[in-house]
Amino acid sequence: MNCKEYNGQLNAKGLKFGIVVSRHNDLFTGQLLKGALDCLARHGAAEKDIEIAWVPGAFEQPLVLKKLAQAGKYNALIAIGAVIQGATPHAGLINAQVARAIAQVSLESGLPVVDGIVAAENLDQAIERCGSKAGNRGWSAAQTAIEMAALVQQLP
């Protein structure tokens, strides 16, 4: 068969990225941001093509992501955050609302908006996902953003 096939490549050269980072749990979000920036740089993104916006917490990210998407100057956006379950169900409510809103921003804007928010049940899980044995969710979110940005550029 001679089917047309589209594939995003892991080459960030010439692509522009916006990253929205939560200050809440900054011990973790700082590590996630480092992972994302390392991934982008290793795949060819120029420092001048990356912009970072800081927000108080994960719940504030969708609004800023939407504003950045509306600016029309990015190939992909990345949300970086860490929400850790406490004694109340608050974290679960935040995670569900934010994930839904991030997906909505992506669908409405037609721009890849990657959810790089760690949703952890406890501190150990957060540590694992922010650069220890389970990898760095910031790195994997950036990698997804690169691939999706490249893929969307190819689509008709």
N, C-alpha and C positions, 0 to 999 in steps of 0.2 A: 504494500500500500504506500501511496505517496501522500500521507496526511501532513498538514501544516502543524508544526509543533512549536510551542513556546516554552522557553526555559530561562529562568533568571540566573544569571551568573554572579559569582561572588567577587565582583569587581566594583568597588565604590568610587573609583576615580571619576571625577566630574559630577558626582551626585551630591545633593545637598540634604542635610539631615537636621531636624529639630529634635531636641531631647528635652522632655519635661520631667524634672526630678523633684520628688517630695523631700522636704527637709525633715519630716517626721521619721524617726528611726534612722537618722543620718549616719549612724555607725554602719548600718547596712547599705543605705542608699549610696553612700560615698564609694563603697566597694563595687556596687553594681555599676555606678557611673564609670569608674576606672575600667571595669571590664568592657563596657560598651565602647568607650573611647579607644581602648587598645584594639578591639576588634575592627572598628572603623579604620583606624590608622594602618593596621596590618593588611587591610584589603584595599588600600589606596586612597582613602578619603583625605582630603586636605583639611588642615585645622581651620582654615578660613571658611570652609563649607559646612561647619558644624556650629550650631547655636544652641545654647542651653538656657532654659527658663526654670527657675526655682519656684515651687509652690509650697504652701504650708503642709499639705497632706495629700493622700491619694484622692480624696473626694474632690479636691480642687483641680485635678489634672484634666478632666474632660473639657472644661471651659477653655483652658489655655490651649489644649490640643486643637480645639475647634477654631480658635482665633488664629493659631499658626497655620492650620489647613486653609483657612480663608485668605491668608496672605498670598498664597499661590507661589511661594518661592522655594518650597521644599519638595524633594522626591519621596521622602518618607519621614514619619515621626515616630518617636520612641517614648513610651511612658516608663519611667523608672521609679519604683517605690517598694516599700516593705510594710505589709500589714500583718501583725502578729496577734493571734487569738489571745484574748485575756480571759477574765472570769465571766464576762458577759458575751452575748452573741453579736456584739457590735462589729467585730472584725468581719464576720461572715456577711453581714448586711452591707458593709462598705465594699467588700470585694465583689459581691454580686452586682451592685449598682455601678461601680466603676468599670467593671468588665463590659457590662451592657452598654454603657455610655461610650466607651472607647470604640467598640464595634460600630456603634451608631455614627460616630464622627467619621470613621473610615468609610462606611457605606455612603453617607451623605456627601462626602467630599470627593470620593473616588481616589483617595490617597491612602497608601499603606500606613496604617497607624498600629504599631506593634505594642502589645501589652507585655511589658517587662516588669510587672509588679509581682513581687514575691508574696504569696499568700501562705503564711506558715502557721501551724498550730502551736508552735512553741519556739523558744530561742534557738534550740539545737537545730531545728529544721531551717530556720532563717540563716544561721551560720553556714549550714551545708549548701544552701542555694546561692550564697553571696560570695563564693570564692573558695570553698573548701572541697570536700570530697564529692559533692553533687555538681560541681562546676560553678559557673557564674552566670546567673540568669541575665545579667546585663549584657554579657558577651553574646549569648544565644539570641537575645532580642535584637541586638545590632546586626547579627548575621542574618536573621530573618528579614530585617528592614532592608539590608543590601539586596538580598535575593528578590524580595518583592518589588523594590524600586526598579530594579533591572527588568523584571518580568513585565511590570505595568508599562514600561517604556516601549516594549515590543508589541503590546496588544493593539489591535485596530481600534 
